[in-house]
Amino acid sequence: ADFVSNLPLSMPTNSVMWGGGGNPDSFPFDFRDICFSSACGNFSFSYQVAYGITVTDVTRPSQPTEISNGSIVPVGSIINIASVPRSNEHISWFLKGNFWGSPYGYWDTPALCAPPDALAFFKHGLVRTDGSLRYTSQYYVPVTIQTPTLSVIPGGTANLVQTAPNTYRVTRGGTIVFDAIFAENQGRADAYTNGYIKNISCWYQDCTGTIVPEPCTLRRTYNFTIPQQHIVFNLTAGTVNGVPTAPNLTISAGGGAGGSYCTASATTFTFSSTDPEGDQIYYLLSFDGGVTFARVPSSGFVNSGSAQSFQRTFATAGSKDIVVMSVDDNGGASPNTLRTITTTDCTPATLTCPFTSQPNRTIVNFSSGSICSDPGFGSGCPGQKNENVSLVAGNYDITLVAYDSYPARISVSQPNESWKLRLANGGTTLFTSVGTPDLADYVESDTKIFATSAALSSSANTAIALHTVYPDASSPNSVQAICAVLDLRLPPPPQLQVDLYIKEYSPSRSFITNRGKQPSFGSSTGEELSPKILKTNQFQIAWQLQGATSCTATPSGSFIPTTSSGSETVFHTVGAGPVTYTLSCTNSVGTIVTNSVTVTPKTPTSVEEF
């Protein structure tokens, strides 16, 4: 055969080919001057070269996208045209003449003479009739082509603005035609041989001894010119919907100590995306491996670039994947944005206020959940909690209970887990306490009970559990304000004093003994009355009180006392024996004081006693 079957030329996607095109006589040259005999023949040299371009959408420099010929691009796109870096696979050649041939850079090994980077090689070897080698000769022809200069001429009905060499921005829709022009270029073929065939004696007789290969020698150089080449590339602009950008996603922990994503608190997701045409968009979030979805907003669209938020409370602890995408009002969907977080069981243990009700005590139980110093947690862990109260003006002894407990707390350190009490009437602050002591770190739970006092100049209707260091974003400092206990200090009641005595003796005749005798407070002197009536005695029992709120008399019904000083007439039967009258009184704090008086009427023994 004159030459081996052609090997395929490697062609870029958008390319043009120039060269011999299968015409082996396109570039004849004579090897007779480097060959030992006419057997070398007259060789013909034919070659081909391929040029290629890539067309890329570089609107997003970090995400360049190659464009196919005939594609549709949106207005606003930035298009770049560049040449494909050429390699040996983009050049082919072959020689034709006599019985040697080596097509398309094919190596017929061993290549004793050719350097490792040579493009093309062929060899010839003569053998004895017994199959042993008589001599060998080697030739190779590397082909070199310079890098051509590329220029682009834009055309079509679309409006294009050049932003860089061979780079254009589409500012108005229409057709786009890019004429990529490769300038006229130079090439060269070098013919080498190693000179084995100069040993002519080996042609007619057996070669003896060892033949040492001669160095490869450049025998002849052939220069050629590649004319200007064109590649035409067509696009259409403005009739395609560009999709929004992959959303930017930020995630805020919901009240977790040390920034944890807690199962007990809502985690906030904030995201934004822009559409290349400014179309309105909505967002679609996916949780639980695509089982749960959320559309934001729930209906309609928002403007391109508008940041939106969504809150979710995870039911279980562990690794959670969150996927968010944006969709424009033409149905174009953005690439997904995926984030993975790990949620922690931060559910605080419940604690009941350890104080019970009693007179003049107000217990304020704050709603469950923690308060935080970091404003960034929002409603997931607010800086304060409010409760309605009804407190009168006065002096109060106050007790505050601080608490926190959850399993992950054993590995958490927070410098200011503390809260303080504020009492207000409407918008007027009446009292603010100092903060409770900081809770212990690296333990699952801790409680602090703190005592203080307050003097309210007027009534209060709001009790506020306020984080002591709010606002402080250096740490969540989460703490539970369990309760505030306020005991009203009442003024001491007046001293209770009770005196009971016989005020007057009234016989049928005006004959009075010991009339109006009154003992001083604190005594219980009883006056023995000498009866001056034959059958019955009649007298007044009197009392003097201070600080009493209720009183009872015995014998029951003998007299009915009031809580202030007074007297009452009592009848006593002559001869009935002595009678003890008792008065028991109680004050506002339950103190009981008792006083008694004993009356012993006498039976008259003579007429003079009437």
Sequence and secondary structure as in RCSB ss.txt:
>XXXX:A:sequence
ADFVSNLPLSMPTNSVMWGGGGNPDSFPFDFRDICFSSACGNFSFSYQVAYGITVTDVTRPSQPTEISNGSIVPV
GSIINIASVPRSNEHISWFLKGNFWGSPYGYWDTPALCAPPDALAFFKHGLVRTDGSLRYTSQYYVPVTIQTPTL
SVIPGGTANLVQTAPNTYRVTRGGTIVFDAIFAENQGRADAYTNGYIKNISCWYQDCTGTIVPEPCTLRRTYNFT
IPQQHIVFNLTAGTVNGVPTAPNLTISAGGGAGGSYCTASATTFTFSSTDPEGDQIYYLLSFDGGVTFARVPSSG
FVNSGSAQSFQRTFATAGSKDIVVMSVDDNGGASPNTLRTITTTDCTPATLTCPFTSQPNRTIVNFSSGSICSDP
GFGSGCPGQKNENVSLVAGNYDITLVAYDSYPARISVSQPNESWKLRLANGGTTLFTSVGTPDLADYVESDTKIF
ATSAALSSSANTAIALHTVYPDASSPNSVQAICAVLDLRLPPPPQLQVDLYIKEYSPSRSFITNRGKQPSFGSST
GEELSPKILKTNQFQIAWQLQGATSCTATPSGSFIPTTSSGSETVFHTVGAGPVTYTLSCTNSVGTIVTNSVTVT
PKTPTSVEEF
>XXXX:A:secstr
  S         SEEEEEE TT TTSSB   GGGSSSGGG   EEEEEEEEEEEEEE SSTTS EE  TT EE T
T EEEEEE    GGGEEEEEEBTTB   TT   S  SSS TT S EEEEEEE TTS EEEEEEEE  EEE    E
EEEEESSSEEEEEETTEEEEEE EEEEEEEEE  EEEEEEEEE  GGG THHHHS   S       EEEEEEEEE
E  EEEEEEEEESSS       EEEEE SS GGG EETTS EEEEEE   TT   EEEEEEEGGGTEEEEESSSS
 B TT  EEEEE  SS EEEEEEEEEEETTS B   EEEEEEEE         S    TTEEEEE  SS B S G
GGGGGS SEEEEEEEE SEEEEEEEEEEEE GGGGG   S   EEEEEEETTEEEEE        SSSSEEEEEE
EEEEEESS EEEEEEEETT S TT    BEEEEEEEEEE       EEEEEEEEE  SSS  SSTT    TT   
       SSSEEEEEEEEEEES SEEEEESTTS    SSSEEEEEEEETTS  EEEEEEEE TT  EEEEEEEE 
     SGGG 
